[in-house]
């Protein structure tokens, strides 16, 4: 057998890469985990807010204790439990020019419109089996812009804004660019339920995401190297050579590529990746969606609200020295989340009379190691998903962007990481048998 530096190299230490590295190490393989950033987590980013010491997740936060089975598996494995956001007491959603200060933001004059639109969406979702990959099912007539799909139900203005706000929150880009499959598949993965779609992500990982990531990458057999970007992956018949930005060459019997799809074309692959991967990468599934935080005075107590924009959702996360720390979702093409005046104008529409003291968020679109935030399903990408997931000789691929289940969720990242590790383990086992 050819001598290599490691059995496996995993590129990227987000949840997908950490899971793949842990699973391979558990299988008895020596693993090198390379991460370009100076921290673990990838697009899951746990930090503190604006010099207050308040812990916040600038990327990746809420999970479902009932529907996120892969997250649940890891929480049980490491015994970290769940944390919860404070219960909501006040509401202020804006749809169709109306303000709704209740937990059910449906305009009384649009009940039939809501019913008609909900039936339209749920009927489309009922066509899918959540246990099968979406690309193996009858999806093509639904691979159209969400805006076009929703127009088929002829919703009234407030109803349209309500359904758009859900998809804008999940999709992170204009509804003319999001495939209807993005919203539909999310509903499928939430038990074909609009209620679950909104309410199921009710908890956080106990102690923050590092409570899972640290023990994952701390498994014996894993060598972790931060601040080590990879620029080239060269496959030969029985080994793979990985080149770092510092021109260090490292060899392994196999590699898991666990970086976002938008970053695949930042790495030189030899031989080149297959056509599905190249075309899927060109469709740019990483979005401009962003979650940010603001410390706000005169906010309604324990508030939650939604709208079609520029802020798609806002909710109270904590109280601090007489002010409220709120999390809000928007898009970086709509709002600079680090501009206090701009955030003040946007939040004041949701919470009249409030005053923004500080605000902070991470612009994932300018982050070179993500080149976009959480992924969505753009029109046309589903036909490439099988090829995007497919291994290539000694390479396997892991990212929530191509998960079979909950795309763009932590759950999808863990699922994808385990799948990639299993694929690479079969490659390594087969090559070991051949070399004997």
C-alpha positions as CSV (number, residue, x, y, z in Angstrom):
1,X,0.0,0.0,0.0
2,X,1.3,3.5,-0.9
3,X,2.5,5.5,2.1
4,X,0.6,8.7,2.7
5,X,0.6,11.3,5.4
6,X,-3.0,10.5,6.4
7,X,-5.7,8.0,5.6
8,X,-8.1,10.9,5.0
9,X,-8.1,14.7,4.7
10,X,-11.3,16.6,5.4
11,X,-11.4,20.2,4.0
12,X,-13.6,22.4,6.0
13,X,-14.5,22.3,9.8
14,X,-18.1,23.2,9.7
15,X,-20.6,20.7,11.0
16,X,-20.4,18.7,7.8
17,X,-16.6,18.4,7.9
18,X,-16.5,17.9,11.7
19,X,-19.0,15.0,11.4
20,X,-17.1,13.4,8.5
21,X,-13.8,13.6,10.4
22,X,-15.3,12.2,13.5
23,X,-17.0,9.3,11.7
24,X,-13.8,8.4,9.8
25,X,-11.7,8.6,13.0
26,X,-14.2,6.3,14.7
27,X,-13.6,3.9,11.9
28,X,-10.0,3.7,12.8
29,X,-8.6,6.1,10.1
30,X,-6.1,8.8,10.6
31,X,-7.7,12.1,9.7
32,X,-6.4,15.6,9.0
33,X,-9.1,18.3,9.3
34,X,-8.1,21.5,7.5
35,X,-10.0,24.8,8.1
36,X,-9.3,28.1,6.4
37,X,-10.7,30.2,9.2
38,X,-9.2,30.7,12.7
39,X,-12.2,28.9,14.3
40,X,-14.4,25.9,13.9
41,X,-17.9,26.0,12.7
42,X,-17.9,27.3,9.1
43,X,-21.2,29.1,8.5
44,X,-22.1,28.3,12.1
45,X,-20.5,31.2,14.0
46,X,-20.8,31.5,17.8
47,X,-19.6,34.7,19.3
48,X,-20.4,37.6,21.6
49,X,-22.4,40.7,20.7
50,X,-20.8,44.1,20.4
51,X,-18.7,44.1,23.6
52,X,-21.6,43.1,25.8
53,X,-20.4,39.6,26.5
54,X,-23.9,38.3,25.4
55,X,-23.5,35.0,23.5
56,X,-25.0,35.1,20.0
57,X,-25.0,32.9,16.9
58,X,-24.1,34.9,13.8
59,X,-24.8,31.8,11.7
60,X,-26.7,28.7,12.6
61,X,-28.9,28.8,15.7
62,X,-32.2,27.1,16.1
63,X,-32.9,23.4,15.8
64,X,-36.0,21.3,16.2
65,X,-36.1,18.8,19.0
66,X,-38.6,16.7,17.1
67,X,-37.7,17.0,13.4
68,X,-33.9,17.4,13.4
69,X,-33.0,13.8,13.8
70,X,-29.3,14.1,13.0
71,X,-28.9,17.0,15.5
72,X,-30.8,15.0,18.0
73,X,-28.5,12.1,17.5
74,X,-25.4,14.2,18.3
75,X,-27.1,15.9,21.3
76,X,-27.8,12.5,22.8
77,X,-24.3,11.3,22.0
78,X,-22.6,14.1,23.8
79,X,-25.3,14.8,26.4
80,X,-25.5,18.6,25.8
81,X,-29.3,19.0,25.8
82,X,-31.1,22.0,24.5
83,X,-31.4,25.7,25.3
84,X,-34.6,27.7,24.6
85,X,-35.3,31.3,23.5
86,X,-37.5,33.3,25.9
87,X,-41.3,32.8,25.3
88,X,-42.9,35.4,23.1
89,X,-45.3,37.8,24.7
90,X,-46.0,40.5,22.0
91,X,-46.3,40.4,18.2
92,X,-46.0,42.9,15.4
93,X,-46.1,41.4,11.9
94,X,-46.6,43.6,8.8
95,X,-48.3,42.1,5.8
96,X,-50.1,43.8,2.9
97,X,-49.9,47.2,4.6
98,X,-51.5,45.9,7.8
99,X,-50.1,45.4,11.3
100,X,-50.9,42.1,13.1
101,X,-50.4,42.1,16.8
102,X,-51.3,38.5,17.3
103,X,-49.6,35.2,16.9
104,X,-51.8,34.4,13.9
105,X,-51.1,37.1,11.3
106,X,-54.0,36.5,8.9
107,X,-56.2,39.4,7.8
108,X,-59.9,38.7,8.6
109,X,-60.9,39.7,5.1
110,X,-58.4,37.4,3.5
111,X,-59.3,34.1,5.3
112,X,-60.4,32.5,2.0
113,X,-57.3,33.8,0.3
114,X,-55.2,32.3,3.0
115,X,-57.1,29.0,2.8
116,X,-56.7,28.9,-1.0
117,X,-53.0,29.7,-0.9
118,X,-52.3,27.2,1.9
119,X,-54.1,24.5,0.0
120,X,-52.1,25.3,-3.1
121,X,-48.8,25.0,-1.2
122,X,-49.7,21.9,0.8
123,X,-51.1,20.1,-2.2
124,X,-47.7,20.6,-4.0
125,X,-45.9,19.4,-0.8
126,X,-48.1,16.3,-0.5
127,X,-46.6,15.0,-3.8
128,X,-43.2,14.4,-2.1
129,X,-41.8,11.7,0.1
130,X,-39.5,13.2,2.7
131,X,-37.4,10.0,2.9
132,X,-36.4,10.1,-0.8
133,X,-34.1,12.6,-2.5
134,X,-36.0,15.4,-4.1
135,X,-34.4,14.9,-7.5
136,X,-35.8,11.3,-7.7
137,X,-39.4,12.6,-7.5
138,X,-41.8,14.3,-9.7
139,X,-40.6,17.9,-9.3
140,X,-40.0,19.5,-12.7
141,X,-43.2,21.4,-13.0
142,X,-42.5,23.0,-9.6
143,X,-39.0,24.1,-10.4
144,X,-40.2,27.6,-11.2
145,X,-39.7,30.9,-9.3
146,X,-41.6,31.0,-6.0
147,X,-43.2,34.3,-7.1
148,X,-44.6,32.5,-10.2
149,X,-45.8,29.5,-8.2
150,X,-47.5,31.6,-5.5
151,X,-49.2,33.7,-8.2
152,X,-51.0,30.6,-9.3
153,X,-53.1,30.8,-6.1
154,X,-54.0,34.5,-6.7
155,X,-53.4,35.5,-3.1
156,X,-54.5,38.8,-1.7
157,X,-51.7,41.2,-0.6
158,X,-51.4,40.3,3.0
159,X,-51.6,36.6,2.3
160,X,-49.0,37.0,-0.4
161,X,-46.7,38.8,2.0
162,X,-47.2,36.2,4.7
163,X,-46.2,33.3,2.4
164,X,-43.4,35.3,0.9
165,X,-42.0,36.2,4.3
166,X,-41.6,32.5,5.2
167,X,-39.8,31.7,2.0
168,X,-37.7,34.9,2.2
169,X,-36.6,33.9,5.7
170,X,-35.6,30.4,4.5
171,X,-34.4,31.4,1.1
172,X,-32.4,34.5,1.6
173,X,-32.8,35.9,-1.9
174,X,-35.6,37.5,-4.0
175,X,-38.7,35.3,-4.7
176,X,-38.1,35.6,-8.4
177,X,-34.8,33.7,-7.9
178,X,-35.8,31.1,-5.4
179,X,-37.3,27.9,-6.8
180,X,-40.8,27.1,-5.5
181,X,-39.1,23.8,-4.5
182,X,-37.2,25.7,-1.8
183,X,-40.4,26.5,0.1
184,X,-42.2,23.3,-0.8
185,X,-39.3,21.0,0.2
186,X,-38.9,22.8,3.5
187,X,-42.6,22.2,4.3
188,X,-42.1,18.5,3.3
189,X,-39.2,18.2,5.7
190,X,-41.4,19.7,8.4
191,X,-44.1,17.0,8.2
192,X,-46.0,18.7,5.4
193,X,-47.2,21.3,7.9
194,X,-47.2,25.1,7.7
195,X,-47.3,25.3,11.5
196,X,-44.1,23.2,11.8
197,X,-42.6,25.3,9.1
198,X,-42.9,28.3,11.3
199,X,-42.7,26.9,14.9
200,X,-40.7,23.6,14.8
201,X,-37.3,25.3,15.1
202,X,-37.9,25.9,18.8
203,X,-34.6,25.2,20.6
204,X,-30.9,25.8,20.4
205,X,-28.0,23.4,21.0
206,X,-27.3,23.4,24.8
207,X,-24.3,25.6,25.5
208,X,-24.0,26.7,21.9
209,X,-22.8,24.8,18.8
210,X,-19.3,24.4,20.0
211,X,-20.7,22.1,22.7
212,X,-21.0,19.6,19.8
213,X,-18.2,20.7,17.5
214,X,-15.5,20.5,20.1
215,X,-16.0,16.9,21.1
216,X,-16.5,15.9,17.4
217,X,-13.1,17.2,16.3
218,X,-11.5,16.2,19.6
219,X,-12.0,12.5,18.8
220,X,-8.7,10.5,18.9
221,X,-7.2,10.2,15.5
222,X,-8.1,13.7,14.2
223,X,-5.4,16.3,13.6
224,X,-7.0,19.8,13.4
225,X,-5.2,22.6,11.6
226,X,-6.9,26.1,11.5
227,X,-6.0,29.0,9.2
228,X,-5.0,26.5,6.5
229,X,-6.8,27.3,3.3
230,X,-6.7,24.7,0.5
231,X,-6.1,25.8,-3.0
232,X,-5.5,22.6,-5.0
233,X,-6.7,18.9,-4.8
234,X,-4.8,16.5,-7.2
235,X,-6.0,12.9,-7.5
236,X,-3.8,10.1,-8.7
237,X,-4.6,6.4,-9.0
238,X,-4.0,5.5,-5.4
239,X,-3.6,8.8,-3.5
240,X,-4.7,12.5,-3.3
241,X,-2.4,15.4,-2.8
242,X,-3.8,18.5,-1.2
243,X,-2.0,21.8,-1.5
244,X,-2.5,24.6,1.0
245,X,-2.2,28.4,0.4
246,X,1.3,28.2,2.0
247,X,2.2,25.6,-0.7
248,X,2.4,22.8,1.8
249,X,1.7,19.4,0.1
250,X,-0.1,16.8,2.1
251,X,-1.1,13.3,0.9
252,X,-4.0,11.0,1.8
253,X,-5.7,8.0,0.5
254,X,-9.0,10.0,0.2
255,X,-10.5,13.4,0.8
256,X,-13.8,14.8,2.0
257,X,-14.5,18.2,0.5
258,X,-16.7,19.9,3.1
259,X,-16.8,23.5,2.0
260,X,-19.9,25.4,0.7
261,X,-20.8,24.8,-2.9
262,X,-20.1,28.5,-3.7
263,X,-16.4,27.8,-2.8
264,X,-15.9,24.7,-4.9
265,X,-14.5,26.9,-7.8
266,X,-12.0,28.5,-5.4
267,X,-10.2,25.1,-5.3
268,X,-8.3,23.7,-8.3
269,X,-9.4,20.1,-8.8
270,X,-7.4,17.8,-11.1
271,X,-9.0,16.1,-12.7
272,X,-11.8,18.7,-13.0
273,X,-15.1,18.1,-11.1
274,X,-18.0,16.6,-13.0
275,X,-20.4,18.7,-15.1
276,X,-23.2,18.6,-12.5
277,X,-20.9,20.0,-9.8
278,X,-19.7,22.8,-12.2
279,X,-23.2,23.7,-13.2
280,X,-24.6,23.5,-9.7
281,X,-21.8,25.8,-8.4
282,X,-22.5,28.3,-11.2
283,X,-26.1,28.5,-10.0
284,X,-24.8,30.0,-6.7
285,X,-27.0,28.3,-4.0
286,X,-25.4,30.4,-1.3
287,X,-27.7,33.3,-0.5
288,X,-27.5,36.9,0.7
289,X,-29.6,36.1,3.8
290,X,-28.1,37.2,7.1
291,X,-29.0,36.9,10.7
292,X,-27.9,39.9,12.9
293,X,-28.5,41.3,16.3
294,X,-29.4,44.7,17.8
295,X,-29.6,46.0,21.3
296,X,-32.8,48.0,21.4
297,X,-34.4,50.3,24.0
298,X,-38.2,50.7,24.2
299,X,-38.8,47.4,22.5
300,X,-42.1,45.6,23.2
301,X,-41.6,42.9,25.8
302,X,-40.3,39.6,24.4
303,X,-41.4,40.5,20.9
304,X,-41.7,38.6,17.6
305,X,-42.7,39.8,14.2
306,X,-42.4,39.0,10.5
307,X,-42.7,40.9,7.2
308,X,-41.9,40.6,3.5
309,X,-39.0,43.0,4.0
310,X,-36.5,44.5,4.5
311,X,-36.6,42.6,7.8
312,X,-38.2,39.2,7.4
313,X,-38.3,38.2,11.1
314,X,-37.3,39.7,14.4
315,X,-37.5,38.2,17.9
316,X,-36.3,39.0,21.4
317,X,-33.3,36.8,22.5
318,X,-32.4,38.3,25.9
319,X,-32.7,41.3,28.2
320,X,-29.6,43.3,29.0
321,X,-29.3,46.3,31.3
322,X,-32.9,47.5,30.6
323,X,-32.7,46.9,26.8
324,X,-33.7,44.0,24.6
325,X,-31.3,42.0,22.5
326,X,-33.2,41.1,19.3
327,X,-32.2,38.8,16.5
328,X,-33.4,39.8,13.0
329,X,-33.2,38.3,9.5
330,X,-32.7,40.3,6.4
331,X,-30.6,40.2,3.2
332,X,-27.3,42.0,2.7
333,X,-28.6,43.4,-0.6
334,X,-31.4,45.1,1.3
335,X,-29.8,46.2,4.6
336,X,-26.3,46.8,6.0
337,X,-26.7,45.1,9.3
338,X,-23.7,47.0,10.8
339,X,-25.2,50.4,9.9
340,X,-27.0,51.6,13.1
341,X,-29.0,54.2,11.3
342,X,-30.2,51.8,8.6
343,X,-31.0,49.2,11.2
344,X,-32.9,51.8,13.2
345,X,-35.1,52.7,10.3
346,X,-35.8,49.1,9.5
347,X,-36.5,47.9,13.0
348,X,-38.6,51.0,13.9
349,X,-41.1,49.8,11.3
350,X,-41.5,46.5,13.2
351,X,-41.2,48.0,16.7
352,X,-42.5,51.6,16.6
353,X,-40.7,53.9,19.1
354,X,-37.7,51.7,19.6
355,X,-34.2,53.0,19.7
356,X,-31.2,50.9,18.4
357,X,-28.2,51.3,20.6
358,X,-25.9,48.8,18.9
359,X,-26.1,46.4,16.0
360,X,-23.8,43.7,14.7
361,X,-23.9,40.9,12.1
362,X,-21.5,39.0,9.8
363,X,-21.7,39.6,6.1
364,X,-21.3,36.1,4.7
365,X,-21.4,37.3,1.1
366,X,-18.0,39.0,1.5
367,X,-16.6,36.1,3.6
368,X,-14.2,34.4,1.2
369,X,-14.6,31.0,2.9
370,X,-18.4,30.9,2.5
371,X,-19.1,33.4,-0.4
372,X,-22.7,33.5,0.6
373,X,-24.8,32.5,3.6
374,X,-27.0,29.5,4.1
375,X,-28.0,27.9,0.8
376,X,-31.4,27.8,-0.9
377,X,-32.7,25.9,-3.9
378,X,-32.3,28.2,-7.0
379,X,-34.3,27.4,-10.1
380,X,-32.6,24.7,-12.1
381,X,-30.2,23.2,-9.4
382,X,-32.3,20.1,-8.5
383,X,-31.5,18.3,-11.7
384,X,-27.8,18.5,-10.7
385,X,-28.1,17.5,-7.1
386,X,-27.4,13.7,-7.6
387,X,-24.2,14.6,-9.5
388,X,-23.2,17.2,-6.9
389,X,-23.4,14.6,-4.2
390,X,-21.7,11.9,-6.2
391,X,-18.1,10.9,-5.2
392,X,-15.3,11.3,-7.7
393,X,-12.7,8.6,-7.4
394,X,-11.1,9.3,-4.0
395,X,-13.2,12.4,-3.3
396,X,-16.4,12.6,-1.3
397,X,-18.5,15.8,-0.8
398,X,-20.2,17.1,2.3
399,X,-22.1,20.3,2.8
400,X,-25.7,21.2,3.9
401,X,-26.1,22.8,0.5
402,X,-26.5,19.3,-1.0
403,X,-28.1,17.5,1.9
404,X,-30.8,14.9,1.0
405,X,-33.0,16.2,3.8
406,X,-32.9,19.7,5.5
407,X,-30.8,21.7,3.1
408,X,-29.2,24.8,4.7
409,X,-29.8,23.5,8.3
410,X,-27.3,22.2,10.8
411,X,-29.2,18.9,10.5
412,X,-28.5,18.8,6.8
413,X,-24.8,19.4,7.4
414,X,-24.5,16.6,9.9
415,X,-26.5,14.2,7.6
416,X,-24.2,15.2,4.6
417,X,-21.0,14.7,6.7
418,X,-22.0,11.2,7.8
419,X,-23.0,10.2,4.3
420,X,-19.6,11.5,2.9
421,X,-17.7,9.6,5.6
422,X,-19.5,6.4,4.8
423,X,-18.8,6.8,1.0
424,X,-15.1,7.5,1.6
425,X,-14.8,4.6,4.0
426,X,-16.0,2.3,1.3
427,X,-13.4,3.7,-1.1
428,X,-10.7,3.2,1.4
429,X,-11.8,-0.3,2.3
430,X,-11.9,-1.2,-1.4
431,X,-8.5,0.2,-2.2
432,X,-7.0,-1.6,0.8
433,X,-8.4,-4.9,-0.5
434,X,-7.0,-4.2,-4.0
435,X,-3.5,-3.4,-2.7
436,X,-3.3,-6.6,-0.7
